[in-house]
Structures are given as C-alpha cells and as structure tokens.
Amino acid sequence: MARRRHKKRTHIGAQNGPSSAVPANSSATRGPKTMVIRMGAGEVGSSVSQLVRDVRSMMEPGTASRLKERKSNKLRDYTTMAGPLGISHLLLFSRPSTGNTNLRLALFPRGPTLHFRVEKYSLCKDVRKALRHPKGGGKEYLSPPLLVMNNFVSPEGENQSKPSVPKHLETLSTTIFQSLFPPISPQSTPLSSIRRVLLLDRQMPKSPAMADNTDPSPYVINLRHYAIVTKPTGLSRGVRRINAAERMLKVRASRKGMPNLGSLEDVADYILDPSAAGGGFTSGTESEMDTDAEVEVMDVNHKKVFSKKQAKAARNSEGDGQHRGTGTQKRAVKLVELGPRMTLRMTKVEEGVCGGKIMWHEYLSKSEEEMQEMERLWETRKREKAERKRVQKENVDKKRNAKASGGEAADGVREGALDEDNSDDSEGWDDQISETERDPRSRR
C-alpha cells in the first residue's frame, strides 16, 4: 500500500488578492501594476526578448513576470485583459522592419502614450560580466525600487537651447514615470524594504554651440538600475572577516573565508595585533571601505533577552560616567549596478492608448492653422464614432425586442396548437364512449 503524503508546503494567499476589510478594486489599496510586452513575440529577436525579461525583473514585484506572448496576439488582446487584472501601465517593446527597437509607455486605460526609441541598451548578463563583484539573486526584488529622477524639468534661461518638448509635456512625462511605482512615505516606509534604486537621468545640452542651435535638443533619458549594499563602518578587517564567517556558518557554507586563529592564544591578539593572521588596523584608512556615503540608521541587531536580575546587573555594570548605547549605528552605503541599461529618446506623445491625437512629435511641427484643422478633424471623428455607437445600440435593442416578441408569438401558437389537439382528442374520446354505450356487446 502506498504511503500517504504529508503536506509540508505553506499555503500563502495572494499578496494582491482581495482583502476582507477593503475591497480589491479600491484605489487606496491598489498599487501600480505593469505589463511588459514584446509585440510580435519571437519576431523581435533574442536580444530584445532578453531585454524584456530584464525589464520585468526590474519592475518587480508589481508586474506580470511570467507573461507568455504569441505572434497572433494584438494590442487589443492585452488591453482587454488589462482591466480585469488591474493593470495600470503597459510597456510595449517592438522591433519593426527598419531594425530600430521601440518602447511605448502607455497609461491604462485612458492614456496618454509616450513613444521612445531605444538607442542603446545593455542586458543584465553583460553588466554582471563587467563587474568584479556582481550583486543579485537575493531579496532585492521582493520590494519595488526607489525612483530617482534628474533634470526632467528643463531650467529656464536666455542662453538655453530651444526646448525639446513643451513645459506641460515635461510635467506629464514626469508624472507618468512617477506613477510606475508606489509612493514612499518617509514616516511609515521601513528602510530595510528599500533595496534597489532606479535612476532616470535626462541628458541636457552641454556645449554652448548646441545651445545656439535653432533645432530643438533631443529628449534623451538614461536608465540605470542599482542594488543598495550597506555595511557597518569603523570596523577592522579582522572583525569584518569574523562577521562574514558567522554569516557563512548560519547558511552552512564553506569554511574558506574563515580566519585561522589556531596559532593565537586570544581573539584580542587577532583584532589588536596588525600582523596576526592578517587582522588588525594596519593603517588609518584600512577600516574604511569604498563607499558612496555614510548614514546613521537604527540598530537592528538581535539582542539577548535578559531576566530581571540580569537586566538589573547589566544596568549596574554600566556605571556612572560611561556612555550608554544610542541605538544607532553608522553604515556605509554603496550602489552595485544590476542592469539593464537603456538610453531612451522620446519621439512622440499621443493621447489614448497607442491610438489618439498626437500631442507632440520630434520630427514634425505644425502651424496654428494645421493644429486647428486637426482639432476639427478629431471632433468630426468623435461625432461619427458616437453616431455609430448610437445606431449600433438601437439595432441591438430592436433585434432584442423583435426576438422577445417573436418568442411570445411562437409560445402563443404552440399553446393554440396544443388546445386544438386536446379538443380533438376529447371529441374522439366522447365518440368512443357514446358507441360503447349504444353497443351492449362491447360491455362483455
């Protein structure tokens, strides 16, 4: 007889599922969710397909990371399912026959849509190969990244070049990028949940010759993705090695990085003696690491739980005049690049989701008369569309009413036919009864 399987897996509910206190469709509880799509599936090529997977990992956890596309899928297929899934942004990667890689960032369901041309990009695997100590594969992707934006609003000045986009479109693009990730509250957001940084840096004209040019400067954005690494400062190399060895023992890793203290009598010799087993302070800057900044954070180290007597003894042992712990520690902050890298050049801004009135174009400019003509054209299209919807609705209601009235008439015809059949049967039955009564031999 087969052994019964014992369930050992934990059943964790969906993180973005409906809550018992607040409905799931509430805007207060629903965070931004993205869908990164490659239009045409495998037709975009292996490099763009890998770039799409890297962008999905960058947008974690609020993205469809295991989305499967097909060549036959159209934009309407994704927009139809975006509403029930609660999708707020669509990132559409495509590669037309010209060979350029394009990105469309659409705000669902009403737009607008930003069109970019991906001029340069580097995949995550290329970034890891270029680093000496790459970072990744941990808990960095369990929380959304911290969004940092630079130079998104062009400065005002007389010697500046002609602006690439109008001021209101600069504000619009800034708002769209800010809405990609949930807002961070300094009072309630724990520092331990911020593990990544997404940097968006807009390139500005550098040389005066470019500023004197009458052509507008391009709207180019550099995208970088980093992991935040923090380490305690003010510790010698030996102490850092002991801390690293303690972490390795917890995860049952190899003993390769553990210091050899076999020739020493006390651990103090290893920490204080500069020549003992490679530990100690050999110079004034040895305890400092290559960092970008130093910050003070709350001490989150696990502390031992004392009994009342032990706690009282510890307080008494501190004595008068000794400095008591402040509960904070200095930590060195360093950024390690995760990838991908992208250089995006904005080419067009349009209303709606990939199908509306063009608000701005990099290569085309129109006069006031042409803009007014375009407005009249769009108003005519809107009226015609509303008229078509009204006629379609009337036709649907007419067919529905005709079907309902035809069904009632058919039911009446069927009831009349049943009444006639019943009357014929009753008359035949009466004739049979009268013949039986007249013929006495039929009673025998």
C-alpha positions in Angstrom: 0.0 0.0 0.0 1.3 3.4 -0.9 2.4 5.8 1.8 0.3 8.8 2.5 1.9 12.0 1.5 2.3 14.5 4.3 1.8 18.1 3.2 4.8 20.3 4.2 4.2 23.3 1.9 3.0 26.5 3.3 -0.2 27.9 1.7 0.3 31.6 1.4 -2.5 33.7 0.0 -2.1 36.0 -2.9 -0.4 39.3 -2.0 -2.6 41.3 -4.3 -5.8 39.4 -3.7 -8.9 40.9 -2.3 -8.9 42.0 1.4 -11.7 41.4 3.8 -11.6 44.9 5.2 -11.2 47.0 2.0 -12.4 45.8 -1.5 -9.8 44.9 -4.0 -10.9 47.4 -6.6 -10.4 50.3 -4.2 -7.9 52.8 -5.4 -6.5 53.2 -1.9 -5.2 49.6 -1.7 -4.4 49.0 -5.4 -0.8 49.8 -6.3 0.5 50.4 -9.8 0.9 47.2 -11.9 2.7 46.9 -15.1 2.7 44.6 -18.1 5.9 44.4 -20.1 5.0 43.0 -23.6 7.1 42.2 -26.7 4.9 42.8 -29.7 5.3 40.1 -32.2 6.7 37.6 -29.6 9.8 35.9 -31.0 10.0 38.1 -34.1 11.7 40.9 -32.2 14.9 38.7 -31.7 16.7 37.0 -28.9 18.4 40.2 -27.6 15.1 42.2 -27.3 13.4 39.2 -25.7 16.1 39.0 -23.1 15.8 42.8 -22.6 12.1 42.3 -22.0 12.8 39.7 -19.3 15.3 42.0 -17.6 12.8 44.9 -17.6 10.3 42.6 -16.0 12.7 41.7 -13.2 13.4 45.4 -12.8 9.7 46.2 -12.4 9.2 43.5 -9.8 7.1 42.8 -7.7 4.2 44.6 -9.4 4.5 43.2 -12.9 3.4 40.1 -14.8 6.8 38.4 -14.7 5.6 35.1 -16.4 3.6 36.6 -19.3 3.6 34.5 -22.4 3.1 36.2 -25.8 2.1 34.8 -29.1 2.7 36.0 -32.6 -1.0 36.2 -33.2 -1.7 38.4 -30.2 -2.7 42.0 -30.9 -2.7 45.1 -28.7 -6.5 44.7 -28.2 -5.9 41.2 -26.6 -3.7 42.8 -23.9 -5.9 45.8 -23.3 -9.0 43.5 -22.9 -7.3 41.6 -20.1 -5.6 44.6 -18.5 -8.8 45.8 -17.0 -9.7 42.7 -15.0 -6.1 42.2 -13.9 -5.8 45.8 -12.6 -3.0 46.8 -14.9 -2.1 50.5 -14.8 0.8 50.7 -17.2 1.7 49.0 -20.4 5.3 48.8 -21.7 5.3 47.6 -25.3 8.7 46.6 -26.9 8.7 46.3 -30.7 11.2 45.9 -33.5 9.9 46.9 -36.9 11.5 46.1 -40.3 13.8 49.2 -40.0 15.7 47.5 -37.2 15.1 50.1 -34.5 14.0 48.9 -31.1 11.0 51.0 -29.9 9.3 51.3 -26.5 5.8 52.6 -25.9 4.8 53.5 -22.3 1.0 53.8 -22.0 -1.0 54.8 -19.0 -4.1 52.5 -18.9 -7.0 52.8 -19.6 -7.2 56.4 -20.9 -3.6 57.2 -21.9 -1.5 59.1 -22.8 1.2 57.1 -24.5 4.9 58.0 -24.6 6.9 56.7 -27.6 10.6 56.1 -27.2 13.4 54.8 -29.5 15.9 52.6 -27.6 19.2 53.9 -28.9 21.4 51.8 -26.7 20.9 49.0 -24.2 22.9 46.5 -22.2 21.5 43.3 -20.7 21.9 42.2 -17.1 24.3 39.5 -18.0 26.5 42.0 -19.8 26.5 44.3 -16.7 27.4 41.3 -14.4 30.3 40.3 -16.6 31.7 43.9 -16.4 31.6 44.0 -12.6 34.2 42.5 -10.3 31.8 41.7 -7.5 28.3 41.4 -9.1 25.2 41.6 -7.0 21.9 39.8 -7.4 19.8 36.8 -6.8 18.8 37.8 -3.2 15.8 39.6 -1.7 16.3 42.8 -3.7 13.3 42.0 -6.0 10.8 41.5 -3.2 10.1 45.2 -2.9 9.8 47.9 -5.5 12.8 50.1 -6.2 13.4 53.7 -5.2 12.8 56.0 -8.2 15.3 58.8 -8.6 14.7 61.4 -11.4 17.1 64.1 -12.5 16.8 67.0 -15.0 13.3 66.2 -16.0 12.3 69.8 -16.0 14.5 71.9 -18.2 15.9 75.1 -16.5 14.8 78.5 -17.6 17.4 80.9 -19.1 18.1 83.1 -22.0 21.1 81.1 -23.3 19.3 77.8 -23.2 18.5 76.0 -26.5 15.1 75.6 -27.9 13.1 73.3 -25.6 12.6 69.8 -27.0 9.1 69.4 -25.5 6.7 72.0 -24.1 6.7 72.6 -20.3 3.3 70.9 -19.8 4.5 67.7 -21.6 7.6 67.7 -19.4 5.4 67.7 -16.4 3.2 65.0 -18.0 6.2 62.7 -18.6 7.4 63.3 -15.0 4.0 62.3 -13.6 3.8 59.1 -15.8 7.3 57.9 -14.7 6.5 58.7 -11.0 3.3 56.6 -11.2 5.2 53.5 -12.3 6.0 52.6 -8.6 4.0 53.1 -5.4 4.8 56.3 -3.4 7.1 56.1 -0.4 6.2 57.7 2.9 9.3 58.6 5.0 7.3 58.1 8.2 5.9 54.7 7.5 8.2 53.0 5.0 10.9 50.9 6.7 14.5 51.4 5.4 15.0 47.7 5.1 12.4 47.5 2.4 14.4 49.9 0.1 16.9 47.6 -1.6 17.1 48.9 -5.1 17.4 52.3 -6.9 16.1 53.1 -10.4 17.8 56.2 -11.8 16.3 58.2 -14.7 18.7 60.9 -15.8 17.7 63.2 -18.6 20.6 64.4 -20.8 20.9 68.2 -21.1 22.9 70.2 -23.8 26.5 70.5 -22.6 28.2 72.8 -25.1 27.2 76.4 -25.9 27.3 75.6 -29.6 24.5 73.2 -29.1 22.6 75.9 -27.2 22.9 78.3 -30.1 21.5 75.8 -32.5 17.9 76.6 -33.7 17.0 72.9 -33.8 15.5 71.5 -30.6 17.7 69.4 -28.4 16.6 65.7 -28.2 14.7 64.4 -25.2 17.0 61.6 -24.1 16.8 59.6 -20.8 19.4 57.4 -19.4 18.1 54.5 -17.3 20.2 52.7 -14.7 19.3 50.1 -12.1 21.3 49.6 -8.9 21.2 47.5 -5.8 21.8 49.1 -2.4 24.6 47.5 -0.3 25.2 48.6 3.3 28.0 47.6 5.6 28.9 48.7 9.1 31.8 51.2 9.2 34.6 51.7 11.7 35.5 48.0 11.9 38.8 46.5 11.2 39.4 43.9 8.5 39.6 41.2 11.1 36.2 42.0 12.7 34.6 42.1 9.3 36.0 38.7 8.5 34.6 37.3 11.7 31.2 38.7 10.9 31.3 37.3 7.5 32.4 33.9 8.9 29.4 34.0 11.3 27.0 34.5 8.4 28.6 31.7 6.5 28.2 29.3 9.4 24.5 30.2 9.5 24.0 29.3 5.9 26.3 26.2 6.2 28.7 27.5 3.5 32.3 26.5 3.1 34.9 27.4 5.7 37.2 29.0 3.1 36.7 32.6 4.3 37.1 31.9 8.0 40.2 33.3 9.7 42.7 30.9 11.1 43.1 31.5 14.9 44.9 28.3 15.7 48.2 30.0 16.4 46.8 32.7 18.7 46.0 32.5 22.4 43.2 35.0 22.4 40.9 36.6 19.9 42.2 40.0 21.1 45.5 39.2 19.6 43.9 38.8 16.2 42.0 42.1 16.5 44.7 44.3 18.0 47.9 42.9 16.5 48.4 44.2 13.0 50.4 41.2 11.9 48.3 38.5 13.5 46.6 36.3 10.8 46.0 39.3 8.6 43.8 41.2 11.1 44.0 44.4 13.0 44.4 48.0 11.8 47.5 48.3 9.6 46.7 51.9 8.5 44.4 54.7 9.2 42.3 54.1 6.2 42.2 50.3 6.3 38.9 50.2 8.2 37.2 52.4 5.6 35.6 50.8 2.5 34.9 52.2 -0.9 31.6 53.8 -0.3 29.3 56.5 -1.8 28.0 57.8 1.6 27.6 57.1 5.2 24.3 57.2 7.1 23.1 56.6 10.6 20.4 54.0 11.0 18.6 52.3 13.9 20.5 49.3 15.3 18.5 46.3 14.1 20.8 43.7 15.6 19.2 40.9 17.5 19.6 41.5 21.3 19.7 38.9 24.0 16.6 38.7 26.2 17.6 39.0 29.9 15.8 38.2 33.0 15.0 40.8 35.6 18.1 40.1 37.6 20.4 40.0 34.6 18.9 43.3 33.3 19.5 45.0 36.6 23.0 43.7 36.8 23.7 44.9 33.3 22.4 48.4 34.2 24.5 48.5 37.3 27.6 47.3 35.4 27.4 50.3 33.1 28.2 52.6 36.0 28.2 56.3 36.2 30.1 58.3 33.6 30.0 55.6 31.0 28.3 56.3 27.6 25.2 54.3 27.1 24.2 53.0 23.7 22.2 55.4 21.5 20.6 52.6 19.5 22.1 53.8 16.2 25.0 52.7 14.0 26.9 54.1 11.1 26.6 52.1 7.9 28.4 52.7 4.6 26.1 52.8 1.5 27.3 51.5 -1.9 25.5 51.1 -5.1 26.1 48.0 -7.3 24.6 48.0 -10.7 22.2 45.3 -11.6 21.1 46.2 -15.1 19.7 46.6 -17.6 20.9 49.9 -19.1 18.9 51.8 -21.6 19.2 55.1 -23.5 15.7 56.2 -24.5 14.9 59.0 -26.9 11.4 60.4 -26.9 9.9 60.7 -30.4 6.2 61.2 -29.9 3.4 61.8 -27.3 -0.2 60.9 -28.1 -3.5 60.8 -26.4 -5.2 57.5 -25.5 -3.6 54.0 -25.5 -1.5 53.9 -28.7 -4.2 55.4 -30.9 -5.1 59.0 -30.4 -4.4 62.6 -31.2 -0.7 63.4 -31.5 0.2 66.0 -28.8 3.9 66.3 -29.8 6.3 64.9 -32.4 10.0 65.3 -32.5 10.4 65.4 -36.3 7.1 67.1 -37.3 5.9 70.6 -36.4 2.5 72.2 -37.4 1.3 75.7 -37.6 -1.7 77.1 -35.8 -3.9 76.6 -38.9 -2.9 73.0 -39.2 -3.5 72.4 -35.5 -7.0 73.9 -35.8 -7.7 71.7 -38.8 -6.5 68.7 -36.9 -8.8 69.6 -34.0 -11.8 69.9 -36.3 -10.9 66.5 -37.9 -10.7 64.8 -34.5 -14.0 66.4 -33.4 -15.6 65.0 -36.6 -14.3 61.6 -35.9 -15.6 61.7 -32.4 -19.1 62.7 -33.6 -19.1 59.9 -36.2 -18.0 57.4 -33.7 -20.7 58.4 -31.2 -23.3 58.2 -34.0 -22.1 54.7 -35.0 -22.4 53.6 -31.4 -25.9 55.0 -31.1 -27.1 53.3 -34.3 -25.5 50.0 -33.2 -27.2 50.2 -29.8 -30.6 50.9 -31.5 -30.1 48.0 -33.8 -29.2 45.7 -30.9 -32.3 46.8 -28.9 -34.5 46.4 -32.0 -33.3 42.9 -32.6 -33.7 42.0 -28.9 -37.2 43.3 -28.8 -38.1 41.5 -32.0 -36.7 38.3 -30.7 -38.7 38.7 -27.5 -41.9 39.5 -29.3 -41.3 36.6 -31.7 -40.8 34.3 -28.9 -44.1 35.3 -27.2 -45.9 34.8 -30.6 -44.4 31.4 -31.0 -45.4 30.5 -27.5 -49.0 31.6 -28.3 -49.0 29.5 -31.5 -47.7 26.5 -29.6 -50.4 26.8 -26.9 -53.2 27.1 -29.5 -52.0 24.0 -31.3 -52.0 22.1 -28.0 -55.5 23.3 -27.3 -56.7 22.1 -30.7 -55.0 18.7 -30.2 -56.6 18.3 -26.8 -60.0 19.3 -28.1 -59.8 16.7 -31.0 -58.7 14.0 -28.5 -61.6 14.8 -26.2 -64.1 14.7 -29.1 -62.8 11.3 -30.3 -63.0 10.0 -26.7 -66.6 11.2 -26.4 -67.5 9.4 -29.7 -65.9 6.2 -28.4 -67.8 6.4 -25.2 -71.2 7.0 -27.0 -70.6 4.0 -29.3 -69.8 1.8 -26.3 -72.9 2.8 -24.5 -75.0 2.0 -27.7 -73.5 -1.4 -28.3 -74.3 -3.7 -25.4 -71.9 -6.4 -26.6 -68.9 -4.2 -26.0 -69.5 -4.3 -22.3 -68.9 -8.1 -22.2 
